[in-house]
Amino acid sequence: MSSNSLFSDHAEIYAEHSTHSGPNAYYERPAILRLAGELAGLRVLELGCAAGVLTEMLIDRGADVTAVDREPRLVESAQRRIGQRGRAVVADLEEPLDMVPTASVDLVIASLVLHYIADWRPLLSELDRCLVPGGALVFSLHHPITGWRLSDQTDYHRGRRQHRRSERWILQHAYFLDERQATRYAEHGLQITVSIGFTNGKGARIQQRMGEQVMGHLNAFRRMIDSGLTVAGSSYWGPKNPFECIALATTHRIGAGPSHNDGPAQVVSRRETYAMWGRRAAEVLGWRGVGDLRPGSHADLVLLDRDPVTCALDDLPDTRVLATVVTGRTVTGGLPGSSRSVRS
């Protein structure tokens, strides 16, 4: 099984993270338990038990659990968690599971572990030996990009691959970003697209389901910009009105109520948010020459009915476009002093 120093060198930190991580606690583990169904009286083999969080849940639901992991420190943590109610064993999933008798397991659970294994065939053959006739395997996997994000590799099993700054990598959403991640992504030259909808539309749900501790990392626009990342604002998660997005990105308001997630990692100036939904977005999209008045450039212009940087914040969503000019041609509205206008 591929070695990962994160688990061996930082077992306690990883155990704490996996216990309280929002995606693990509120999405992945509940999904595994739902797929596993009724567990009372079942003999369960859990692969990659880590610190034993899921192991404990399986035992609480009446399962007789044998849990395995290749990292001794994580196995020790799992055994401390479950006490005498179950068994945690050090085992490498790329080797035979000699501690498990043939046809002695009703259910195998592999939570976020199989993607560490290069060739599944020997393991699946071994699980077939361990399972009773009619037994089942329930498993989950990382999203394919996770291997690259965590290890700077094309996947877990190929040679290390250095990211080249000449390649354009865009990180979409990035609605949770801590200091270490922001610095690392900036060092690799990544660009980011963000949506304030994750705060305004989903912030209350995120706070309720994942806890207050994650809110300091939600839509951390200030942290992104200060780390040197190029950040493009978008409206793909709403609102569709870009000027409303700019207003909400300035305040980080949650829903329609009085709550705001305007911490030190979030707050940016109006001028910065205007750039995020303007020239920074064009830069991330690779639209060269947008807003450039030099000959040969697009020289696109949009005439607004107010200054989006200085107008009253509450008035910003009502901003109207009076004219749009593309490559020197007025395509909507009309410019002041011109008798020509275009009606859509």
C-alpha positions in Angstrom: 0.0 0.0 0.0 1.4 3.4 -1.0 3.2 5.1 1.9 1.9 8.4 3.1 4.0 10.2 5.8 1.0 12.3 6.7 -0.5 9.4 8.5 2.7 8.0 10.1 4.3 11.4 11.1 1.2 13.2 12.2 -1.2 10.5 13.3 -2.6 12.5 16.2 -3.3 15.5 14.1 -4.9 13.4 11.4 -7.0 11.6 13.9 -8.3 14.9 15.3 -9.0 16.3 11.8 -10.8 13.2 10.6 -13.0 13.1 13.7 -14.4 16.6 13.2 -13.9 17.3 9.5 -17.2 18.5 8.0 -17.1 16.3 4.9 -16.3 13.2 6.9 -18.7 13.8 9.7 -21.7 15.1 7.8 -21.4 13.5 4.4 -19.1 10.5 4.0 -19.7 8.6 7.3 -23.5 9.0 7.2 -23.5 7.8 3.6 -21.5 4.7 4.6 -23.8 3.9 7.5 -26.9 4.4 5.3 -25.5 2.0 2.7 -24.5 -0.5 5.4 -28.0 -0.8 6.7 -28.9 -2.8 9.8 -25.7 -3.9 11.5 -26.9 -5.6 14.7 -25.2 -9.0 15.0 -23.2 -8.7 11.8 -19.5 -9.5 11.6 -17.8 -6.5 10.0 -14.3 -6.1 8.7 -13.4 -2.4 8.4 -10.5 -1.5 6.1 -8.5 1.6 6.8 -10.0 2.3 10.2 -7.7 5.3 10.9 -8.5 6.6 14.4 -11.6 4.5 14.8 -14.3 7.0 14.5 -16.4 5.0 12.1 -15.3 1.8 14.0 -17.0 3.1 17.1 -20.2 4.0 15.2 -20.4 0.5 13.7 -20.0 -1.0 17.2 -22.6 1.3 18.6 -25.0 -0.1 16.0 -24.5 -3.7 17.2 -21.8 -4.9 14.8 -18.9 -7.2 15.8 -16.0 -5.3 14.3 -12.5 -6.2 13.3 -10.8 -3.0 12.1 -7.5 -2.8 10.3 -5.0 -0.1 9.2 -1.4 -0.1 8.1 -0.3 2.7 10.5 0.4 1.4 14.1 -0.2 4.8 15.7 -3.6 5.1 14.2 -4.5 1.5 15.2 -3.5 2.4 18.7 -5.8 5.4 18.6 -8.6 3.2 17.3 -8.1 0.6 20.0 -8.2 3.2 22.7 -11.4 4.6 21.3 -13.3 1.3 21.2 -11.7 -0.3 24.2 -12.6 -4.0 24.6 -15.7 -3.7 22.4 -13.8 -4.5 19.2 -10.4 -5.3 17.8 -8.0 -3.0 15.9 -5.2 -4.7 14.0 -2.2 -3.5 12.0 -2.5 -4.9 8.5 -1.3 -3.9 5.0 -4.2 -4.2 2.5 -1.8 -5.2 -0.3 -0.8 -8.3 1.7 -3.0 -11.3 2.6 -5.3 -10.7 5.5 -4.2 -13.8 7.4 -5.8 -12.7 10.6 -9.3 -13.1 9.1 -10.5 -16.6 8.7 -12.2 -17.8 5.4 -16.0 -17.1 5.2 -16.0 -15.3 8.6 -17.2 -11.8 7.6 -20.7 -10.7 6.7 -19.8 -7.2 5.6 -16.6 -5.3 4.6 -16.5 -1.6 4.9 -13.8 0.5 3.2 -14.2 4.1 4.0 -12.0 6.4 1.9 -9.1 3.9 1.6 -9.2 1.9 -1.7 -7.8 4.8 -3.7 -4.5 4.3 -1.9 -4.2 0.9 -3.5 -2.6 0.6 -7.0 -4.1 -2.8 -7.9 -7.4 -3.8 -6.4 -7.5 -7.3 -7.8 -5.5 -9.1 -5.1 -7.5 -7.3 -2.3 -10.9 -8.0 -3.8 -9.9 -11.6 -4.2 -8.9 -11.7 -0.5 -12.1 -10.0 0.5 -14.0 -12.6 -1.5 -12.3 -15.3 0.6 -13.1 -13.5 3.9 -16.8 -12.9 3.1 -19.6 -15.4 3.6 -21.7 -16.3 0.5 -24.0 -13.3 -0.1 -21.7 -11.0 1.9 -21.3 -7.4 0.8 -18.6 -4.7 0.4 -19.5 -1.0 1.1 -16.8 1.5 0.1 -16.2 5.2 -0.7 -13.5 7.0 -2.7 -11.9 10.4 -2.8 -12.8 12.6 -5.7 -10.1 12.0 -8.4 -8.6 15.5 -7.9 -8.0 14.9 -4.2 -4.9 12.9 -4.8 -3.3 15.8 -6.7 -4.4 18.3 -4.1 -3.0 16.4 -1.2 0.2 14.9 -2.7 1.2 16.9 -5.8 1.0 13.7 -7.8 -1.0 12.8 -10.9 -2.4 10.0 -8.7 -1.3 8.0 -5.6 0.6 5.4 -7.6 2.6 7.2 -10.3 5.9 9.0 -9.9 6.0 12.4 -8.3 5.2 15.1 -10.8 6.3 18.7 -10.4 3.6 21.3 -11.2 4.8 23.6 -13.9 3.9 27.3 -13.6 3.5 27.4 -17.4 0.4 25.2 -16.9 -2.8 27.1 -16.0 -4.6 25.4 -13.1 -7.8 26.9 -11.9 -9.2 25.9 -8.5 -13.0 26.2 -8.7 -15.2 27.2 -5.7 -12.4 27.0 -3.1 -15.1 27.8 -0.5 -12.9 26.4 2.3 -9.3 27.5 2.4 -6.9 27.6 5.3 -3.6 29.6 5.5 -1.4 26.7 4.5 -3.5 25.8 1.5 -3.7 29.5 0.3 0.1 29.8 0.5 0.7 26.5 -1.2 -1.7 27.2 -4.1 -0.2 30.6 -4.6 3.3 29.2 -4.7 2.2 26.8 -7.5 0.6 29.7 -9.5 -3.0 28.5 -9.2 -5.9 30.8 -9.9 -9.2 30.6 -8.1 -12.9 31.2 -9.0 -15.2 31.9 -6.1 -18.9 32.5 -5.4 -20.3 34.5 -2.6 -23.4 32.3 -2.8 -21.6 29.8 -0.6 -21.8 32.4 2.2 -25.0 34.1 1.4 -27.0 31.1 0.3 -25.4 28.2 2.2 -23.6 29.9 5.1 -26.3 29.1 7.7 -26.5 25.5 6.7 -22.7 25.1 6.7 -22.6 26.7 10.2 -25.3 24.4 11.5 -23.9 21.2 10.0 -20.2 21.7 10.2 -19.8 24.0 13.2 -18.5 27.4 13.9 -14.9 26.3 13.6 -15.1 26.1 9.8 -16.5 29.6 9.3 -13.1 31.3 9.5 -12.1 29.4 6.4 -15.3 30.0 4.4 -14.9 32.3 1.3 -11.6 33.6 2.7 -11.2 36.3 0.1 -8.8 38.4 2.1 -6.6 35.4 2.8 -6.6 34.5 -0.9 -5.6 37.9 -2.1 -2.9 38.4 0.6 -1.4 35.1 -0.4 -0.9 36.3 -3.9 -3.7 34.3 -5.6 -5.6 35.7 -8.6 -9.3 35.5 -7.5 -12.2 35.7 -10.0 -15.7 36.3 -8.7 -18.5 34.5 -10.4 -22.3 34.1 -10.2 -22.6 30.4 -10.9 -24.0 29.7 -7.3 -25.9 33.0 -7.3 -26.9 35.7 -7.2 -27.0 36.1 -10.9 -26.6 39.9 -10.7 -22.9 40.6 -10.5 -23.4 43.9 -8.7 -25.3 42.1 -6.0 -22.4 39.7 -5.8 -20.0 42.6 -5.3 -22.2 44.0 -2.5 -22.4 40.6 -0.7 -18.7 39.9 -1.1 -18.1 43.2 0.7 -20.3 42.4 3.6 -20.3 38.5 3.7 -23.9 38.6 4.8 -25.4 35.2 5.6 -28.9 34.8 4.1 -31.4 37.7 4.5 -30.9 38.2 8.2 -28.4 40.3 10.3 -25.6 37.7 10.5 -22.3 38.3 8.7 -19.2 36.1 8.3 -16.9 39.1 8.0 -13.8 37.8 9.8 -10.2 38.9 9.2 -9.8 36.2 6.5 -12.9 37.3 4.6 -13.1 41.1 4.5 -12.0 42.9 1.3 -12.5 46.4 0.0 -15.2 47.4 -2.5 -12.5 48.1 -5.0 -11.1 44.7 -4.6 -14.4 43.0 -5.0 -15.1 45.1 -8.1 -11.8 43.8 -9.6 -12.7 40.2 -8.7 -15.9 40.4 -10.7 -14.2 42.4 -13.5 -10.6 42.4 -14.7 -9.5 39.6 -12.4 -12.3 37.4 -13.8 -11.1 38.2 -17.3 -7.5 37.4 -16.3 -8.5 34.0 -14.9 -10.6 33.2 -18.0 -7.6 34.0 -20.2 -9.4 36.8 -22.0 -6.4 38.8 -23.1 -6.9 42.5 -23.9 -10.2 42.9 -22.2 -10.4 46.4 -20.9 -7.2 47.4 -22.7 -7.5 50.6 -24.8 -4.3 50.0 -26.8 -4.7 49.3 -30.6 -5.4 45.7 -31.3 -7.1 45.0 -28.0 -10.8 44.4 -27.4 -11.2 47.8 -25.7 -14.6 46.6 -24.3 -16.4 49.3 -22.3 -19.5 49.2 -20.2 -21.2 52.4 -19.2 -23.0 52.2 -15.9 -25.4 54.6 -14.3 -23.4 54.9 -11.1 -19.9 54.3 -9.7 -19.9 50.8 -8.3 -16.9 51.6 -6.0 -18.3 54.7 -4.4 -22.1 54.5 -4.5 -24.1 53.5 -1.4 -23.7 49.8 -0.8 -27.4 49.2 -0.6 -27.8 50.9 -4.0 -25.2 48.7 -5.7 -27.5 45.8 -6.7 -29.7 48.3 -8.7 -26.8 49.3 -11.0 -27.9 49.5 -14.6 -25.9 49.2 -17.8 -26.4 52.2 -20.1 -24.2 51.1 -22.9 -22.0 48.2 -24.0 -19.1 48.7 -26.4 -17.4 45.7 -28.0 -14.3 46.2 -30.2 -15.3 49.8 -30.7 -18.9 49.1 -31.7 -21.8 50.0 -29.4 -23.9 46.8 -29.1 -26.4 47.9 -26.5 -27.7 51.2 -25.2 -26.0 54.5 -26.3 -23.0 56.6 -25.3 -23.5 60.2 -24.1 -23.3 62.7 -26.9 -24.1 60.1 -29.5 -27.2 60.1 -31.6 -26.8 56.4 -32.2 -28.1 53.8 -29.8 -28.9 50.1 -29.9 -32.1 48.6 -28.5 -32.1 44.9 -27.6 
